Amino acid sequence: MIMIIERSSEWQEDFLNRLDKDEQWNSWTLYKRNYEIIKSNLITEFSGLQCVKYLPKLTPLLHQLEAATTVIESMNGKAILADEVGLGKTIEAGLILKEYLIRGLVKKALILAPASLINQWVEELNLKFHIPAMAFKKKYPIEHYDIIVMSMDTAKKSPHREVIYAQDYDIIIIDEAHKLKNHKTQIYQFVQSLKKKFCLLLTATPIQNDVFELFYLVSLLKPGHLGNYETFQSAFSASKHNLEHDEFLKELVNQVMVRNRREDTSIEWTNRRVHTIPIQFTKEEREAYDLLVMLKDVSPVFSSSMSLITLQKEMCSSKEATCLTLSKMLESCVQQEEIDYVQALLEKIMSLEINSKAERTAEIIAQVNDKVIIFTEYRATQIYIQWYLHTKGITSVLFNGKYNKSKRDYMKHLFKEQAQVLIATEAGGEGINLQFCHHVINYDLPWNPMKLEQRIGRVHRLGQEEDVHIYNLAIENTIEDDILALLHTKIDVFEKVVGDLDAILTNLKKSI
């Protein structure tokens, strides 16, 4: 590229005018004023955060300041912010963004977050950091935003994806970055294709199910830092739930990851009290469960291990969730023999009068005599639990991912002011802060231990003044035994590579 530089002659006219008219050559007052303005905008030191003095409405905690400083000075603005839930990763990201804005290193920023957290991001950046961030609206072209907050799902789809690719963003911030999962997901491929001078990935759970998820996150920030997939697999003898040379891997990961634990901060945290509660099926529930397991031998429709696993998990949750799935699968049955078997099984399940897990849940709520959050994986179960608790005189509200922001806020208000119980699905519980509650019942156990950590993090966070009690319900001699065993295995992998994890499980031997 050839750059043409031309000498300006405009100064000559001004010079001759002043000479002819004997005008004042300078103004000491204007000079001093200009000098002071320039001086006040100078950043006199390169090390240390300069942005704090421009944030009168924010008093960052020490670990947040240290995290932001480390990312800027040691990681060149490319990092995984992996603090435990509730320690303020958003504040750390805001500090980094503000610092780069002040230094003139960032002018355009793209922030990707789950849809439920968009407004929270905009409010925090505007009110706490005085950063003019705006939530994306379809009527305004993307290129007109300097600092834009968008949902992941919106950004990755056409026509937005192509417009975003055309922008020159100085920094990309991705909240709940564990949702990227691996190179096969659409959102991962989208983020991988973005131009990234600086990039922050926020997640308390960089490993959700297997160690390769961490490999892919690190590869987004620094391609080749852990080698390619085959090299990584070979060097660390890595499989989904096992690996070798974990200390060396942890050292490499820590070069691109900042992780603060609650016990590492100067804050005095309340304790976690974890209770894993074994539950016995009634004779009738056991018979129905066993007949359900035998479906794999009766019909090819149920030969898929995933279909059967789903049904077994639902049977451990509620007959409503189970029958909803069974009824849909019945439509795919062809042979009269299998149709008869499934119909008989449906009648058997629907005739059940007792839900042992629901009974134990009501007992716990009565014992604690305080506000309780229940997490279930199924909306059919969610509705059933509300009905069942109502029969016991226990007030409750529902909370799920289908609710818009105003309804979510209203349900949260009802829970705080009136209802004793909030019944949430996984999607519904994302991003809500409920420090006024300190009892969590995991009615359904997920395969992923980090989902448990995220659930508990809704209450065990800054502002919690009471010890937090977690009740993990598991029906004995069912698939929930397998889930518990796998949860422990996955926790072990997480702790080997990322670091210690606060208590989310106990051995299946304690009851209350």
C-alpha positions in Angstrom: 0.0 0.0 0.0 1.4 3.4 -1.0 0.7 6.3 1.4 0.9 9.9 0.0 2.0 12.6 2.5 1.4 16.2 1.5 2.8 19.2 3.3 0.0 21.6 4.4 0.4 25.3 3.7 -2.6 26.4 5.9 -0.3 27.7 8.6 1.1 30.3 6.2 -2.2 32.2 5.9 -2.7 32.4 9.7 1.0 33.5 10.1 0.7 36.3 7.6 -2.6 37.5 9.0 -1.1 37.8 12.5 2.0 39.5 11.1 0.0 42.1 9.1 -2.6 42.9 11.8 -0.1 42.7 14.7 -2.4 40.1 16.5 -1.6 38.3 19.7 0.7 35.4 19.1 -0.4 33.2 22.0 -2.6 33.1 25.1 -0.9 31.9 28.3 -4.3 31.2 29.9 -5.5 29.0 27.0 -2.1 27.2 26.9 -2.3 26.4 30.6 -5.9 25.2 30.3 -5.0 23.0 27.3 -2.0 21.7 29.2 -4.0 20.7 32.2 -6.6 18.9 30.0 -3.9 16.9 28.2 -2.2 16.1 31.4 -5.3 14.8 33.1 -5.9 12.4 30.2 -2.4 11.0 30.3 -1.8 7.5 31.8 1.4 8.0 33.6 2.0 4.4 34.6 1.7 1.3 32.4 1.4 -1.1 35.3 -1.5 -1.3 37.7 -5.2 -0.5 37.0 -5.9 3.2 36.2 -9.7 2.7 35.8 -10.5 2.4 39.5 -10.3 6.2 40.1 -12.9 6.7 37.3 -15.4 4.4 39.0 -17.0 6.2 42.0 -19.9 3.8 42.2 -17.8 0.7 42.4 -15.5 -0.6 45.2 -13.9 -3.7 43.7 -12.8 -6.5 46.0 -9.1 -7.3 46.2 -9.4 -10.6 44.3 -11.3 -8.9 41.5 -8.6 -6.2 41.1 -5.8 -8.9 41.1 -7.7 -10.9 38.5 -8.1 -7.9 36.2 -4.4 -6.9 36.6 -3.2 -10.4 35.9 -5.2 -10.7 32.7 -4.0 -7.3 31.4 -0.3 -7.5 32.5 0.4 -11.3 32.2 -2.1 -12.8 29.8 -2.3 -10.0 27.1 -6.0 -9.7 27.5 -6.8 -13.3 26.5 -8.0 -15.3 29.5 -10.6 -17.6 31.0 -12.1 -16.0 34.1 -13.1 -19.1 36.1 -13.8 -17.8 39.6 -16.3 -19.9 41.6 -19.9 -18.9 41.3 -20.8 -15.7 43.0 -17.3 -14.1 43.2 -17.9 -11.5 40.5 -16.5 -12.5 37.2 -18.7 -9.8 35.6 -17.0 -7.2 37.7 -13.6 -8.5 36.7 -14.6 -8.4 33.0 -15.9 -4.9 33.5 -12.7 -3.7 35.0 -10.6 -5.1 32.2 -12.9 -3.6 29.6 -12.9 -0.2 31.3 -9.1 -0.3 31.6 -8.7 -0.9 27.9 -11.2 1.8 27.0 -9.3 4.3 29.1 -6.0 3.3 27.6 -7.4 3.7 24.1 -6.7 0.0 23.3 -10.4 -0.8 22.9 -13.1 1.2 21.0 -15.5 -1.6 19.8 -16.6 -4.5 22.0 -18.9 -7.5 21.5 -20.3 -9.2 24.6 -22.1 -12.5 24.1 -24.3 -13.8 27.0 -27.4 -16.0 27.5 -30.5 -14.1 26.7 -31.6 -14.1 30.3 -28.4 -12.2 31.3 -28.4 -9.5 28.6 -30.2 -6.8 30.7 -28.0 -7.6 33.7 -24.9 -7.0 31.7 -26.1 -3.7 30.2 -27.2 -2.4 33.7 -23.9 -3.3 35.3 -21.7 -1.8 32.6 -23.8 1.4 32.5 -24.3 2.0 36.2 -21.2 0.6 37.7 -18.6 1.2 35.0 -20.0 4.2 33.1 -19.5 2.1 29.9 -22.2 3.0 27.2 -23.1 -0.6 26.5 -26.4 -1.3 24.6 -28.5 -4.4 24.2 -28.9 -5.4 20.5 -32.2 -4.3 18.9 -33.1 -5.5 15.4 -34.1 -2.1 14.3 -30.6 -0.7 14.8 -27.8 -2.0 12.5 -25.1 -3.9 14.4 -22.3 -1.8 12.9 -23.8 1.3 14.6 -23.0 -0.1 18.1 -19.6 0.5 19.7 -20.3 -1.7 22.7 -23.0 -4.2 22.1 -24.5 -7.0 24.3 -26.1 -9.8 22.3 -27.5 -13.3 23.1 -25.3 -16.1 21.8 -28.3 -17.6 19.9 -29.0 -14.4 18.1 -25.3 -13.6 17.2 -24.5 -17.0 15.7 -27.4 -17.0 13.2 -27.7 -15.3 9.8 -27.9 -12.4 9.0 -26.3 -11.2 12.2 -23.4 -13.6 12.0 -22.2 -12.2 8.7 -22.5 -8.6 9.8 -20.5 -9.4 13.0 -17.8 -11.0 11.0 -17.4 -7.8 9.1 -16.8 -5.7 12.2 -13.4 -5.1 13.8 -14.1 -5.7 17.4 -11.2 -5.0 19.8 -12.5 -7.3 22.5 -14.9 -10.2 22.7 -16.4 -11.2 26.0 -18.4 -14.4 26.4 -20.4 -15.1 29.5 -21.3 -18.7 30.5 -18.5 -19.8 28.1 -19.0 -23.5 29.0 -22.0 -23.4 26.6 -19.5 -23.4 23.7 -18.7 -27.1 24.7 -16.6 -28.2 21.7 -15.6 -27.5 18.1 -18.8 -29.2 16.8 -21.2 -26.7 18.2 -22.4 -23.8 16.1 -21.6 -21.2 18.7 -18.1 -22.5 19.1 -17.5 -22.3 15.3 -18.9 -18.8 15.3 -16.6 -17.6 18.1 -13.6 -19.3 16.6 -14.1 -17.4 13.4 -14.3 -14.0 15.1 -11.3 -11.6 15.0 -10.1 -11.4 18.6 -7.4 -8.9 19.7 -8.6 -9.4 23.3 -10.9 -12.2 24.4 -12.4 -13.1 27.8 -14.2 -16.4 28.5 -16.3 -16.3 31.7 -17.3 -19.6 33.3 -17.1 -21.0 36.8 -17.2 -24.5 35.3 -14.6 -24.8 32.5 -15.0 -28.5 32.6 -18.6 -29.7 32.6 -18.5 -33.3 31.5 -15.1 -34.1 30.2 -11.5 -32.8 30.1 -11.7 -32.1 26.3 -14.1 -29.1 27.0 -11.2 -27.3 28.7 -8.9 -28.1 25.7 -11.4 -26.5 23.3 -11.8 -23.4 25.5 -8.0 -22.9 25.8 -7.6 -23.5 22.0 -10.1 -20.6 21.4 -7.8 -18.2 23.3 -4.4 -19.5 22.3 -4.6 -22.0 19.4 -1.8 -24.6 19.8 -1.2 -23.8 23.5 -2.2 -27.4 24.4 -1.2 -28.8 21.0 -3.8 -30.1 18.6 -6.4 -32.6 19.6 -4.3 -35.7 18.9 -1.2 -34.2 20.6 -3.2 -33.3 23.7 -4.8 -36.7 23.9 -1.4 -38.5 23.5 0.6 -36.2 25.8 -1.8 -36.5 28.7 -3.2 -39.9 28.0 -6.5 -38.1 28.0 -9.9 -39.8 27.9 -13.2 -38.2 28.8 -12.9 -38.9 32.5 -9.3 -39.7 33.0 -5.8 -38.3 32.3 -2.2 -38.4 33.3 0.4 -35.6 34.0 -2.3 -33.5 35.5 0.1 -31.2 37.3 1.8 -30.2 34.1 -1.6 -29.7 32.4 -2.7 -27.5 35.3 0.4 -25.4 34.9 -0.3 -24.9 31.2 -3.9 -24.0 31.9 -3.1 -21.5 34.6 -1.1 -19.5 32.0 -4.5 -18.6 30.4 -6.9 -19.0 33.3 -7.6 -17.0 36.5 -9.6 -18.9 39.2 -10.4 -17.6 42.6 -12.0 -19.8 45.2 -14.2 -18.5 48.0 -11.6 -19.6 50.6 -8.9 -17.7 48.8 -10.7 -14.3 49.2 -10.7 -12.0 52.1 -14.4 -12.5 52.5 -15.8 -14.5 55.4 -18.1 -17.1 53.7 -20.8 -19.1 55.2 -20.5 -22.9 55.1 -22.1 -25.5 52.8 -23.9 -28.4 54.5 -24.4 -31.1 51.9 -26.9 -33.9 52.6 -27.3 -36.8 50.2 -30.6 -38.5 50.9 -31.3 -42.1 49.8 -34.9 -42.8 49.0 -36.7 -46.2 48.7 -39.3 -46.8 46.0 -42.6 -48.3 47.2 -43.3 -51.8 46.0 -45.6 -50.5 43.3 -43.1 -47.9 42.1 -40.4 -50.6 42.0 -42.6 -52.9 39.9 -43.3 -50.1 37.4 -39.6 -49.1 37.2 -38.6 -52.7 36.5 -41.2 -53.0 33.8 -39.9 -49.8 32.3 -36.3 -51.2 32.2 -37.6 -54.3 30.3 -38.9 -52.1 27.5 -35.5 -52.6 25.7 -36.4 -56.3 25.2 -39.9 -55.6 24.1 -39.7 -52.9 21.4 -37.0 -51.6 19.0 -38.4 -48.1 19.7 -36.8 -48.3 23.1 -33.6 -50.1 22.1 -31.8 -46.8 22.1 -29.9 -46.5 25.3 -30.6 -42.8 25.5 -34.4 -43.3 25.2 -34.3 -45.8 28.0 -32.0 -43.7 30.2 -34.3 -40.7 29.8 -37.4 -42.8 30.8 -35.6 -44.2 33.8 -34.6 -40.7 35.0 -38.1 -39.5 34.5 -39.5 -42.4 36.4 -37.3 -41.3 39.3 -38.8 -37.9 39.0 -42.5 -38.2 38.5 -45.1 -40.4 36.7 -46.3 -37.3 34.9 -42.9 -36.7 33.2 -42.6 -40.5 32.4 -46.0 -40.8 30.9 -45.6 -37.7 28.7 -42.5 -39.3 27.1 -44.0 -42.8 26.9 -47.1 -41.5 25.2 -45.1 -39.8 22.5 -42.9 -42.9 22.0 -46.0 -45.1 21.8 -46.9 -43.3 18.5 -43.8 -44.9 16.9 -44.7 -48.4 18.0 -45.8 -50.7 15.1 -46.2 -54.3 16.5 -49.4 -54.9 18.4 -47.4 -56.8 21.1 -45.3 -53.7 21.9 -48.3 -51.4 21.7 -50.1 -53.6 24.3 -47.0 -53.6 26.6 -46.5 -49.9 26.5 -50.2 -49.2 27.1 -50.3 -51.6 30.0 -47.2 -49.9 31.4 -48.8 -46.5 31.0 -51.8 -47.7 33.0 -49.6 -49.2 35.6 -47.6 -46.0 36.1 -50.6 -43.7 36.0 -52.3 -45.8 38.7 -49.4 -45.1 41.2 -50.8 -43.1 44.2 -47.5 -42.4 45.9 -44.4 -40.5 44.8 -41.8 -41.4 47.3 -39.4 -38.6 46.3 -42.2 -35.9 46.5 -43.1 -37.2 50.0 -39.5 -36.9 51.2 -39.3 -33.4 49.7 -42.3 -32.2 51.6 -40.9 -33.7 54.8 -37.6 -31.7 54.3 -39.5 -28.5 53.6 -41.6 -29.0 56.8 -38.4 -29.7 58.8 -36.4 -26.7 57.7 -39.5 -24.4 58.0 -37.8 -21.8 55.8 -37.6 -20.8 52.2 -36.5 -23.5 49.8 -35.5 -23.8 46.2 -36.3 -27.0 44.4 -34.5 -27.9 41.1 -36.0 -30.4 38.7 -35.1 -31.2 35.1 -38.7 -31.7 33.9 -41.5 -29.1 33.5 -44.1 -31.9 34.0 -42.5 -32.7 37.3 -42.3 -29.0 38.2 -46.1 -28.6 37.8 -46.7 -31.9 39.7 -44.5 -30.8 42.7 -46.4 -27.5 42.9 -49.7 -29.4 43.0 -48.4 -31.8 45.6 -47.0 -29.1 47.8 -50.3 -27.3 47.6 -52.1 -30.4 49.0 -49.7 -30.2 52.0 -50.5 -26.5 52.5 -47.1 -25.3 51.2 -47.0 -22.2 49.0 -44.8 -22.2 45.9 -44.1 -20.4 42.7 -42.7 -21.8 39.4 -39.6 -20.5 37.6 -38.5 -21.7 34.2 -36.7 -20.7 31.0 -39.9 -19.9 29.2 -40.6 -16.9 31.4 -39.6 -13.4 30.1 -37.7 -11.0 32.3 -40.7 -9.3 33.8 -42.3 -12.6 34.8 -39.0 -13.9 36.2 -38.7 -10.7 38.3 -42.3 -11.1 39.5 -41.8 -14.7 40.4 -38.6 -13.9 42.3 -40.5 -11.1 44.1 -43.4 -13.5 45.0 -40.9 -16.1 46.3 -39.1 -13.5 48.5 -42.2 -11.9 49.9 -44.9 -14.6 50.0 -44.2 -18.1 48.9 -42.1 -20.6 50.9 -40.8 -22.6 47.9 -39.5 -21.8 44.4 -39.6 -24.7 41.9 -37.1 -24.1 39.1 -36.0 -25.9 36.0 -32.3 -25.8 35.0 -32.9 -23.1 32.4 -35.0 -21.1 34.7 -32.4 -21.1 37.5 -29.7 -19.6 35.3 -28.5 -16.1 36.3 -30.9 -15.6 39.3 -29.4 -14.4 42.6 -31.3 -15.5 45.7 -29.1 -14.9 48.7 -32.2 -14.5 50.9 -32.7 -18.3 50.7 -30.3 -20.9 52.0 -31.9 -24.3 51.3 -31.6 -26.0 48.0 -33.2 -29.4 47.1 -31.8 -31.1 44.0 -34.9 -33.1 43.3 -33.4 -34.5 40.1 -29.7 -35.1 39.8 -28.0 -34.1 36.5 -25.2 -36.1 34.9 -23.1 -32.9 35.0 -21.7 -31.9 38.5 -21.2 -28.4 37.3 -24.9 -28.0 37.0 -25.1 -28.7 40.7 -22.5 -26.1 41.4 -24.4 -23.6 39.3 -27.6 -24.3 41.2 -26.0 -24.0 44.5 -24.3 -20.8 43.3 -27.7 -19.1 43.1 -27.8 -18.9 46.9 -24.1 -19.4 48.0 -22.7 -16.1 46.8 -21.8 -12.6 48.0 -24.4 -11.4 50.4 -25.4 -14.8 51.8 -25.4 -14.5 55.6 -26.5 -18.1 56.6 -25.0 -21.5 56.1 -26.3 -23.1 52.9 -28.0 -26.5 53.1 -28.0 -28.7 50.0 -30.2 -31.8 49.8 -29.4 -34.2 47.0 -32.2 -36.8 46.5 -31.4 -40.1 45.0 -33.6 -43.2 44.7 -31.6 -46.4 45.6 -31.1 -49.2 43.1 -32.1 -47.1 40.1 -30.2 -45.1 37.5 -29.6 -42.4 40.1 -27.0 -44.7 41.7 -25.1 -44.6 38.4 -25.5 -40.8 38.2 -24.0 -40.3 41.6 -21.1 -42.5 40.7 -20.4 -40.7 37.5 -20.7 -37.3 39.3 -18.0 -38.3 41.7 -15.7 -39.3 38.7 -16.3 -36.1 36.9 -15.6 -34.0 40.1 -12.3 -35.9 40.4 -11.3 -34.9 36.9 -12.2 -31.3 37.4 -10.2 -31.0 40.6 -7.1 -32.6 39.0 -7.0 -30.0 36.2 -8.8 -26.9 37.4 -8.6 -27.0 41.1 -10.5 -27.9 44.3 -14.3 -27.6 44.2 -16.5 -26.6 47.0 -18.7 -29.3 48.4 -21.6 -30.3 46.1 -21.9 -34.0 47.0 -21.4 -36.4 49.9 -21.2 -40.1 49.8 -24.6 -41.8 49.7 -24.8 -42.6 53.4 -26.1 -39.6 55.1 -29.7 -38.8 55.7 -31.6 -36.3 57.9 
